[in-house]
Amino acid sequence: MNSSDHVTYGPAPVDHPAAVAAETARFVAGLKDADLTTAVPSCPGWTLADLVKHTGSVQRWFSGLLHARVQEPPRTRDVDLRLPERQEDYPDWLADSATVAAQAFAASDPDLPMWAWGVDQHARFWARRMLFETLLHRVDAELALGRPATVDRPLAVDGIDEFLVNLPFATSFAPNVAKLRGPDKTIRFNATDGEGSWFVRLRSDGFGLDANAGDAEAADATVHGIAADLLLLVYGRLHHSAAVFTQDGDKDLLTRWFANSAF
């Protein structure tokens, strides 16, 4: 495996292809004996069957992009899903989707230049993006089934970074993101369980992570929480007023951020 398969954003490196496989296996295992008509509160209007179909479809579509080495935005999302007719066969199909993804990763140099909708214009963007699509929907399934939904800390740290660095580029499918503007307002997401602090600067022309901000630099608003909870926060699975977080500063700014940063 090429060393560029590993990206370090916290105390341990993250192997994105391996983590896709592990998260999918955990997702599939959690579906054993589950009623796939169960509603998924964190994805309003969806059932578990919808959640599984979406996750597997994303894995297969991204895999197709990798095999095609796309160099411009695709004109269609059509892909041969091989979706089974019976919903009870969806978990096995999701497991097969991870196999399709693994084959695409194995056939792709992560450093290969490729079109991507986010900041990293290389094949590795798609493995990282697929990981957090899979992980968040695995969490959605566990929450829907009333089970504990945990996230390993290295994945949470990487996932917060992946979300925040790509969010400014998400306006094509999340148009409210364009409302996240300054002038010169700042928000910090601060992990309380180890390394991890993300300083977002809103400007008159947009926003983005400020890599030059030191840990001691004060923000207009700060949210403190463990990395796993912060990951669920930025993805809207937890509310910023939840008891697991503490907040400092401009609460109206936080309200505006979370009202417009839905992914």
Disulfide bonds with the S-S distance in Angstrom:
none
